């Protein structure tokens, strides 16, 4: 079996933006003496920042002795973890069986083209991150996308684009309307 190397341009760069690490103190204290605390600490850190900043890994290493290579191994193995900031709005495109047979790929492609990003990327303005997921559990509404906690079902490329345009318009007008409804 041949393993292809990932081109350097595709490798995620470490995030070095400054973050307030004091926000992690209650999380660290809660899990300090618990066995098997790595995943809950990584999950909690991501909940605080929306992703796991490099500086947070260093803090967990220095304060709790968790090994950097082990934390990065866990964070890169599980799809739930992010090492880069995400957009203000997280779009999850369901690609489960029900959505797949309802042609969700066409909708996803239309959104990616409109947003000018690839799956898993964030728009240049930091407003949207789009990722495909296995299932969101709303099969009766197929095809479905979730934007944060809002579910949008029975989509077509046109209706999905309308939701995105409405959210963008709301944000340009200073109103962060999460549902994309006008």
N, C-alpha and C positions, 0 to 999 in steps of 0.2 A: 504494500500500500504506500503510495506516495503522498507526502504531506506538503502542501504548498505553504510557503511563507506568506504572512500577511504583509503587504507593502507598508512601508513606514508611514505613508500618507493616510492609511486607514487605521493606524494605531491611535487610540485615544491619548491625548496629551494630559498630563497631570494638571488638575485644577489647582492653581496657586492663588486664587483670589482670597482676600482677607475675610475671615468669618469670626463671629463672636463665639469663641470656644467656651465661654462661661455658661452658655445655654445648655451645655452638656452635663454640667455638674450634678443636677438632680438625677439624671439618667445613670451616670456613673455610680453615684451613691446607692441607688436602688439595686444595681446589679453587681456591685463591687465584690461581694463574698459569695456569689452564687456560682455553682458549678455549671458549665455549659452556657456561659453568659455571652459568648461572642455574637451569635445571631441576634438575640434580643438587643444587644448594644448597637449592632449595625442597623437593625430595623429602627430603633429609637433615634439614632443619629440621622437617618434618612428622613424620618418624620419631622425632625426639627428643621433641617435645611432643605429638604426636597431632593437631596442627593447626599452622597457621603464625600465631603471635601477631604483632600489629602491631609490637611492639618488635623482633621478629626482622627484619622488613622494614627497620626503621630501622637496625639493626646492619649488615645486608648493604649498605645504602646507604652508610653512613658508612665502613665498613671496606674495601669493594670497589668502591664507586662505581657499583653497580648502581642504575639509575633506579627510583624508587618506582612511577611509572606503568607502566613496563614489567613490573616484578615482579607488580604487581596485575593487569595485563592477562593475564599468563600464568596466574596463580593463579586468576583467575575464568573463564578460557577452558576450562581442563582440569578435568574433573569429579573427577580424582583428588585435587585440593587442597581443603583445608578452611581456612576463616578463623575458625571457631568451634570451641571444644572439643567433643569427641564423648563419648558415654557410655562407661562402663566396658566395655560389651559392644556391639559393632557387629553389627547384624543386617542381612544382605544377602539380600533376597528376589529370587530369580531370576525374571525375567519373559521368559526366552528362549522360543522356539517350543514346545519340549517342555513346559515348565512352564505356558506360557500355555494350551495345549490341555487341560492337566490342571487348569485353573481356579485358578491361583495367585492371581488377583485377589481371589477370595473369602477366601483365607487371609490375604493382605496386609491386606485391609479389616478382618478380624476382629482381627488384631494391632494395627493402628493404632487401632481403637476401644478395645481393651483397654488399650493403653498411653496413650491419650488424647493422641496426637500426630499430626502429618501426616508424609508421606514426607519424609525428610531431617532430621527434627527429633529432639531428645533429650528424654527424659522429665525431668520436674521434679526427680526425685531423682538425675539424672545417671547412672542405671544403664544405660539402653538408648538407642541411636540406631538408627533403622531407615531403610534406603534400598533402593529398588528398583534392580536392576542388569540389564543386558542378558542376561548369561549367566554362570554360575559353572562351566560345563563338566562338569556331573554329570547329563546328560540322562537316563540310564537310571534315575535316582532321582527323577525329576520327580513332583510339584512339590518343589522344594528351597529351603531357606534355609541360609545359613551364619551362624554366630555365632562371630565371630573366625575361628579356623581349624577349627572343628568343623562338619561337614556333617550336616544333618538332612534326610532324604529321605522320599519316599512320604507326604507330609504331608496332613493334613486340617486344617480350622480347629481342631478339638478337640485334635489331637496337637501342633500348633504352639503353641497356648495352654498346653498342659501343659508344654512345654519352658520357656517363658518363666516360668511360675509356679514351676517347680522351681528355676530360676536365682535368681529373686527370693527364694524361701524359703531357699535356700542362703546367700545374701548376708545375709539378716536373721539367720541363725544364726551368722554370722561365718565361714562356709565359702564361699570363692569357687569353687564347682564350675562350671567353664566348660561342661561338656557338658549340664547340665540333667538329668542322670540322677540317680536317687535309689537 
